Amino acid sequence: MRGLIFPRVLGPKHSHSGFKATALSQSHFMWDDCYEGKSLLSPESASKLCLSITHVFQTWLKSLPKEIIPNILIKLPIKSLIKFTSVCKSWRSTIKDPRFIRTHLTHTLNFNDQNATHLILLHTVFSEGTSTPFGRVHISGFQEDSYSLHYDNNDVSHYCKVEFPIGLKEEMVNPCLRVVGTCGGLVLLADDLGRYAYNFVIWNPCVRKYVTLSKPSVRFATHGGYDASLGLGYDAIGNDYKVVRVTTLLDQPDELPTTLAQVYSLATGSWGMLRVLPPCLVPGSWVQAFVNGTLHWLALRCVDDHYSHFVVAFDVGSESYREIMLPKCFKAEKSLELRLCASGDRTSIGLFVRCKIESDCFLDIWVMKEYCIEKSWTKLMILTPQGPKRSLPEALCFMRNGEVMLVLEDDRELVSLDIGSKQFKNLGISGGQVCSVDLYEENLVLLDRKDAISY
């Protein structure tokens, strides 16, 4: 009820009949969202009132049927649920139950569908410059990076700033981590913006917890030179989040390169066995797209001394592999910059093809209208250099409204592009020197993990 205001008291914690109340340690206490900063009661009166409210609340809890509690909790936001883990042992047990965590995410997704409140995670890196030796982004003169959540709506309106765990950054080799991808409310981070380190992290900023993955089997010390790509997906049947690492061994000059896949299970906390895939190269700098329970990467294969591009699709549940061909008119060239992403309705995949050759400068925007139906590849538009400086924007992702989010080449501002009207809209957000945009849904995953590190 909006008219009912409970006191928020500042100070050390005391327990009363299993319910943790916060006792007063200062000369006043505060009312939530009301009269903030004003002294209302003496310390003695405040303590008595707090204990009285605690008793009333505990009595009310006991009067509720046990079966109705989960139905109430499932409708609450994450921040409230985290606070309510301190109410009593039964609530804590309910909220941390894996079945409750899964059901709460389903409820959140349904709510966001109905209210257009889906989120995106924006990671921006500010530095003096970037380069791409060996296809990987290298940051020079690092200044700072930031994470923020925004609504996936027409204005990409700001939701909240995300606090990054400082302790985690101090453990890494590079000054900041790369966002490999997201799945639900989990973020996969890799310590490879510059020097390649075997540090991979699954992070849930919503519950302020993260898990550091063990070292994978394929490393330079064990297999020599290689290129590797990562992806994070969800196995709905096994209720398990998995990291898939695809590596191509490069120190094999006289034969076709060997391509290996290895899967890390969050449920077991370990990497599985290596398995051999058809020979191909999945560059580590190319982003993933998780759609329909399947991870997708762009890949290269040399056929008759000519490279061809295609999509590697790895089903996270069955851990099976297949290939999806790109549009027939597509020609593989070294000068092309490719990016794969989820389509606007999140049921298929999209493709951005960018060419920066002065004589032939363009950005093609494609979508596969029917998932896995290769003849359904459709070119939505061709974008040519824009503005007085004739610069070509870089496409980042499809938004849920079907528009495309891009970053301008010169001033690094984020804009949206309406494909129908071909109109741009400045979103008032800086993209920094490196920018990633990923789908995000708040959830409780990792809250029940004893090995997860809190911050």
DRENMI-937423 format. One record per residue (C-alpha): x, y, z; residue in three letters. Coordinates in steps of 0.2 Angstrom, whole numbers, padded with zeros to 4 digits, always signed. Example, Ala and Ser with C-alpha at 12.3 -4.5 7.8 and 13.67 -1.06 7.14 Angstrom:
2
+0062-0022+0039Ala/+0068-0005+0036Ser/
***
This chain:
455
+0000+0000+0000Met/+0007+0017-0005Arg/+0000+0026+0011Gly/+0009+0014+0023Leu/+0027+0020+0026Ile/+0039+0009+0036Phe/+0053+0016+0046Pro/+0071+0013+0039Arg/+0082+0014+0055Val/+0101+0017+0053Leu/+0113+0007+0064Gly/+0119-0011+0070Pro/+0108-0026+0067Lys/+0098-0035+0081His/+0087-0051+0078Ser/+0070-0053+0085His/+0060-0069+0083Ser/+0070-0073+0068Gly/+0067-0056+0059Phe/+0082-0045+0058Lys/+0078-0027+0063Ala/+0090-0013+0062Thr/+0093-0004+0078Ala/+0097+0015+0080Leu/+0115+0020+0083Ser/+0113+0039+0078Gln/+0102+0052+0086Ser/+0088+0050+0073His/+0081+0038+0061Phe/+0074+0040+0044Met/+0058+0036+0035Trp/+0059+0028+0018Asp/+0056+0041+0004Asp/+0049+0053+0017Cys/+0056+0067+0029Tyr/+0073+0061+0025Glu/+0086+0070+0035Gly/+0074+0076+0049Lys/+0075+0071+0067Ser/+0058+0063+0072Leu/+0061+0053+0087Leu/+0073+0050+0101Ser/+0084+0035+0100Pro/+0074+0026+0114Glu/+0058+0029+0106Ser/+0064+0024+0089Ala/+0071+0007+0096Ser/+0054+0004+0105Lys/+0045+0008+0089Leu/+0056-0003+0078Cys/+0054-0018+0090Leu/+0035-0015+0090Ser/+0034-0015+0071Ile/+0045-0031+0071Thr/+0033-0040+0082His/+0018-0034+0072Val/+0026-0040+0055Phe/+0032-0057+0063Gln/+0014-0060+0069Thr/+0007-0055+0051Trp/+0020-0067+0043Leu/+0014-0082+0054Lys/-0004-0079+0049Ser/+0000-0081+0031Leu/-0003-0098+0023Pro/+0015-0105+0019Lys/+0009-0109+0001Glu/+0005-0091-0003Ile/+0022-0084+0002Ile/+0031-0090-0015Pro/+0017-0082-0025Asn/+0020-0066-0017Ile/+0038-0066-0018Leu/+0039-0071-0036Ile/+0031-0054-0041Lys/+0044-0044-0032Leu/+0059-0035-0039Pro/+0076-0041-0037Ile/+0082-0028-0025Lys/+0067-0032-0013Ser/+0070-0050-0014Leu/+0089-0048-0009Ile/+0083-0038+0006Lys/+0070-0051+0011Phe/+0083-0065+0012Thr/+0086-0057+0029Ser/+0068-0058+0035Val/+0068-0076+0041Cys/+0076-0093+0037Lys/+0061-0099+0027Ser/+0060-0084+0015Trp/+0079-0085+0013Arg/+0078-0103+0008Ser/+0063-0100-0004Thr/+0072-0085-0013Ile/+0088-0095-0015Lys/+0080-0111-0021Asp/+0085-0114-0039Pro/+0067-0118-0044Arg/+0062-0101-0037Phe/+0076-0092-0046Ile/+0071-0100-0063Arg/+0052-0096-0060Thr/+0056-0078-0055His/+0066-0076-0072Leu/+0051-0082-0082Thr/+0040-0070-0073His/+0052-0056-0076Thr/+0053-0060-0095Leu/+0034-0061-0096Asn/+0032-0044-0087Phe/+0045-0036-0098Asn/+0036-0043-0113Asp/+0020-0035-0108Gln/+0027-0018-0102Asn/+0041-0016-0114Ala/+0054-0015-0100Thr/+0067-0026-0107His/+0085-0020-0104Leu/+0102-0019-0113Ile/+0119-0018-0105Leu/+0131-0004-0112Leu/+0149-0006-0109His/+0160+0009-0114Thr/+0179+0010-0114Val/+0187+0027-0115Phe/+0206+0027-0120Ser/+0218+0037-0131Glu/+0216+0025-0145Gly/+0213+0007-0151Thr/+0221-0005-0163Ser/+0218-0022-0169Thr/+0234-0032-0170Pro/+0230-0050-0176Phe/+0211-0046-0176Gly/+0210-0042-0157Arg/+0206-0025-0150Val/+0221-0018-0141His/+0218-0002-0130Ile/+0232+0011-0128Ser/+0231+0024-0115Gly/+0217+0017-0105Phe/+0207+0030-0095Gln/+0191+0022-0089Glu/+0177+0011-0093Asp/+0159+0011-0087Ser/+0144-0001-0087Tyr/+0126+0005-0087Ser/+0109-0003-0090Leu/+0096+0006-0102His/+0079+0002-0107Tyr/+0077-0006-0124Asp/+0065+0007-0130Asn/+0065+0021-0143Asn/+0075+0033-0132Asp/+0086+0019-0124Val/+0082+0029-0108Ser/+0094+0026-0093His/+0089+0013-0080Tyr/+0104+0013-0068Cys/+0123+0013-0068Lys/+0131-0003-0064Val/+0145-0005-0051Glu/+0159-0016-0056Phe/+0169-0026-0043Pro/+0185-0017-0040Ile/+0193-0032-0032Gly/+0190-0042-0048Leu/+0198-0029-0059Lys/+0214-0029-0048Glu/+0216-0048-0051Glu/+0216-0046-0070Met/+0231-0044-0082Val/+0223-0030-0093Asn/+0216-0013-0087Pro/+0198-0018-0091Cys/+0188-0034-0097Leu/+0179-0037-0113Arg/+0161-0041-0112Val/+0160-0057-0122Val/+0141-0058-0121Gly/+0126-0060-0110Thr/+0113-0073-0106Cys/+0098-0067-0095Gly/+0106-0058-0081Gly/+0123-0066-0082Leu/+0138-0057-0091Val/+0153-0067-0098Leu/+0169-0057-0096Leu/+0186-0061-0104Ala/+0203-0053-0099Asp/+0209-0051-0117Asp/+0208-0033-0122Leu/+0227-0032-0125Gly/+0237-0047-0118Arg/+0228-0063-0119Tyr/+0225-0070-0101Ala/+0216-0086-0096Tyr/+0204-0076-0085Asn/+0185-0079-0088Phe/+0172-0073-0077Val/+0153-0075-0075Ile/+0146-0060-0067Trp/+0128-0055-0061Asn/+0129-0036-0057Pro/+0111-0037-0051Cys/+0115-0048-0036Val/+0133-0041-0035Arg/+0141-0058-0037Lys/+0153-0067-0049Tyr/+0162-0083-0052Val/+0179-0085-0059Thr/+0181-0100-0071Leu/+0194-0113-0070Ser/+0207-0113-0084Lys/+0202-0122-0100Pro/+0212-0136-0108Ser/+0218-0128-0123Val/+0232-0115-0119Arg/+0248-0110-0128Phe/+0258-0120-0116Ala/+0248-0136-0121Thr/+0244-0134-0139His/+0255-0120-0146Gly/+0247-0105-0156Gly/+0228-0104-0158Tyr/+0213-0093-0160Asp/+0198-0094-0148Ala/+0181-0088-0147Ser/+0169-0089-0132Leu/+0150-0089-0130Gly/+0138-0089-0115Leu/+0121-0098-0117Gly/+0107-0106-0107Tyr/+0102-0125-0107Asp/+0084-0124-0103Ala/+0082-0143-0101Ile/+0096-0145-0089Gly/+0093-0127-0081Asn/+0112-0124-0083Asp/+0122-0109-0090Tyr/+0136-0114-0101Lys/+0151-0106-0108Val/+0157-0113-0125Val/+0175-0110-0131Arg/+0179-0114-0149Val/+0198-0115-0153Thr/+0207-0117-0169Thr/+0225-0124-0168Leu/+0236-0114-0179Leu/+0253-0123-0178Asp/+0249-0136-0191Gln/+0256-0129-0207Pro/+0255-0145-0217Asp/+0237-0150-0214Glu/+0220-0143-0211Leu/+0219-0134-0194Pro/+0210-0143-0180Thr/+0195-0135-0172Thr/+0190-0140-0155Leu/+0176-0136-0143Ala/+0175-0137-0124Gln/+0160-0133-0113Val/+0160-0126-0096Tyr/+0145-0130-0085Ser/+0140-0117-0071Leu/+0131-0131-0063Ala/+0146-0142-0061Thr/+0159-0129-0060Gly/+0170-0138-0073Ser/+0175-0139-0091Trp/+0170-0154-0101Gly/+0179-0165-0113Met/+0187-0158-0129Leu/+0177-0162-0145Arg/+0183-0160-0163Val/+0173-0149-0175Leu/+0174-0148-0194Pro/+0190-0137-0198Pro/+0186-0118-0197Cys/+0192-0102-0189Leu/+0181-0093-0177Val/+0191-0076-0174Pro/+0190-0072-0156Gly/+0186-0053-0159Ser/+0170-0057-0167Trp/+0154-0057-0156Val/+0142-0070-0152Gln/+0123-0071-0154Ala/+0113-0082-0142Phe/+0096-0086-0150Val/+0084-0101-0149Asn/+0095-0110-0136Gly/+0109-0109-0148Thr/+0126-0099-0149Leu/+0131-0092-0166His/+0148-0086-0172Trp/+0154-0080-0189Leu/+0167-0092-0195Ala/+0180-0094-0210Leu/+0185-0108-0220Arg/+0198-0109-0234Cys/+0191-0119-0249Val/+0202-0119-0265Asp/+0213-0105-0259Asp/+0198-0094-0256His/+0190-0090-0239Tyr/+0171-0092-0236Ser/+0161-0085-0222His/+0147-0095-0213Phe/+0139-0096-0196Val/+0144-0109-0183Val/+0129-0114-0173Ala/+0131-0123-0157Phe/+0116-0130-0147Asp/+0119-0127-0129Val/+0107-0140-0123Gly/+0111-0155-0134Ser/+0129-0148-0137Glu/+0127-0152-0155Ser/+0135-0142-0170Tyr/+0128-0136-0187Arg/+0132-0123-0200Glu/+0121-0109-0207Ile/+0126-0102-0224Met/+0127-0083-0227Leu/+0117-0075-0241Pro/+0122-0082-0258Lys/+0127-0065-0265Cys/+0139-0062-0250Phe/+0157-0063-0255Lys/+0171-0065-0242Ala/+0184-0052-0242Glu/+0198-0047-0230Lys/+0192-0029-0230Ser/+0175-0033-0223Leu/+0170-0030-0205Glu/+0157-0042-0199Leu/+0145-0043-0184Arg/+0132-0055-0180Leu/+0118-0051-0168Cys/+0100-0056-0163Ala/+0086-0050-0174Ser/+0074-0037-0167Gly/+0061-0049-0162Asp/+0075-0060-0154Arg/+0069-0076-0164Thr/+0082-0076-0177Ser/+0099-0068-0182Ile/+0105-0052-0190Gly/+0121-0048-0199Leu/+0130-0031-0202Phe/+0143-0031-0216Val/+0154-0015-0216Arg/+0167-0011-0229Cys/+0179+0004-0227Lys/+0188+0004-0244Ile/+0187+0022-0250Glu/+0182+0017-0267Ser/+0168+0005-0260Asp/+0162+0011-0243Cys/+0146+0004-0237Phe/+0136-0004-0222Leu/+0124-0018-0227Asp/+0111-0023-0214Ile/+0104-0041-0216Trp/+0092-0051-0206Val/+0087-0070-0208Met/+0068-0068-0207Lys/+0065-0087-0204Glu/+0078-0095-0192Tyr/+0089-0108-0201Cys/+0080-0105-0217Ile/+0095-0099-0228Glu/+0084-0092-0242Lys/+0076-0081-0230Ser/+0091-0070-0228Trp/+0085-0052-0233Thr/+0095-0036-0235Lys/+0086-0022-0226Leu/+0096-0008-0233Met/+0113-0002-0238Ile/+0120+0013-0229Leu/+0133+0024-0237Thr/+0145+0037-0229Pro/+0135+0051-0219Gln/+0138+0069-0215Gly/+0150+0082-0221Pro/+0165+0071-0216Lys/+0158+0056-0226Arg/+0160+0044-0211Ser/+0152+0027-0210Leu/+0144+0022-0193Pro/+0147+0006-0185Glu/+0132-0005-0182Ala/+0130-0013-0165Leu/+0114-0022-0163Cys/+0095-0023-0168Phe/+0084-0015-0155Met/+0067-0023-0151Arg/+0058-0010-0161Asn/+0067-0015-0176Gly/+0078+0000-0177Glu/+0097-0002-0177Val/+0109+0005-0164Met/+0125+0012-0172Leu/+0140+0022-0166Val/+0146+0037-0176Leu/+0164+0035-0182Glu/+0170+0053-0178Asp/+0162+0058-0161Asp/+0158+0041-0155Arg/+0140+0045-0151Glu/+0127+0032-0151Leu/+0112+0034-0163Val/+0097+0024-0168Ser/+0092+0021-0186Leu/+0074+0019-0192Asp/+0076+0007-0207Ile/+0059+0012-0214Gly/+0061+0030-0214Ser/+0080+0030-0215Lys/+0080+0043-0201Gln/+0094+0044-0187Phe/+0091+0049-0169Lys/+0105+0054-0158Asn/+0103+0045-0141Leu/+0114+0057-0131Gly/+0125+0042-0126Ile/+0144+0042-0128Ser/+0151+0026-0136Gly/+0169+0028-0131Gly/+0183+0021-0141Gln/+0176+0003-0138Val/+0158+0000-0136Cys/+0147-0016-0133Ser/+0128-0017-0132Val/+0121-0034-0125Asp/+0103-0040-0120Leu/+0100-0040-0102Tyr/+0087-0047-0090Glu/+0088-0045-0071Glu/+0088-0061-0062Asn/+0094-0070-0046Leu/+0106-0082-0054Val/+0122-0085-0043Leu/+0113-0079-0027Leu/+0112-0097-0022Asp/+0130-0101-0026Arg/+0142-0103-0011Lys/+0157-0102-0022Asp/+0151-0085-0029Ala/+0161-0070-0023Ile/+0151-0055-0017Ser/+0156-0037-0017Tyr/
***
